[in-house]
Amino acid sequence: MTHDELKIWLEEKTDLYNQKSFIETDPISVPHMFSKPEDIEIAGLLTATIAWGNRKSIITSAKRLMERMDMAPFGFIMNHSSADLKKLDGFVHRTFNSFDAATMMQMLQNIIHKHGSLKNVFCETIQNGGNAMDSIEFFRTEMLHTEHENRFEKHISSPAKGSAAKRLNMYLRWMVRKDNNGVDFGLWNDCFPMSKLMIPLDIHSGRVARNLGLLDRNQNDAKAVRKVTEKLREFDPDDPIKYDFAIFGSGIFENLA
């Protein structure tokens, strides 16, 4: 495809998949269960953290985690006691177990006490001239100040170590992107410009990006994320990650990958 043809394709596929009908079968359906911004933020982060593998399984596990938090994720984070954490016993999704969940609850409580909100954590680096990858790395650093076992660290990706940080870039898309379609929440749009977002890239979206000529790198790593994002900015510099709907949707629903 020529540059112009690719832009038309990306716009058409984005319009096709950036619809409320997309929500039901996607992990973003879990934070959509809530109406309070602070609950949406927490539910979104926890869902993104366990977003490995089959989407149906991810949704099932994330809903189960919300139920163990009494369907009040922010309140549970901020007010839990040691006894409350026992409600997490037995929870597991792939390699993320109840001990990891309890550790993350304490980490989140600590950084929200320190910064006031999750929004403030992710926006701080942006306000100082950083990008999404810088924001993710700062979040990771702040989280890991809380005492934890080394094995937990795999659950929060590090762009500084070369990770594509797919799940956290996806989470940032959910929280930052704002349009009239009702899929993404746009809660942080006032402090985190959409132009600063980066593509959530994994093995499937990486294949689609290569098939479309958006990526000439074999690895799906931080450098690949930057390359694809820069290409997408050529088509819409203000909202480049809206095309995640086109890349992800065509890979999942049309087997383009």
JODAPE-V14887 format. One record per run of one state. SS is the DSSP state (A for helix, B for strand, O for the rest). FROM is the first residue (numbers start at 0). LEN is the number of residues. If there is no record, write none. Layout:
SS:FROM:LEN
SS:FROM:LEN
This chain:
O:0:2
A:2:15
O:17:2
A:19:6
O:25:2
A:27:4
O:31:5
A:36:13
O:49:5
A:54:14
O:68:4
A:72:7
O:79:2
A:81:7
O:88:3
B:91:2
O:93:2
B:95:2
A:97:18
O:115:2
A:117:10
O:127:4
A:131:12
O:143:6
A:149:6
O:155:3
A:158:3
O:161:4
A:165:11
O:176:17
A:193:3
O:196:6
A:202:9
O:211:10
A:221:12
O:233:6
A:239:14
O:253:4
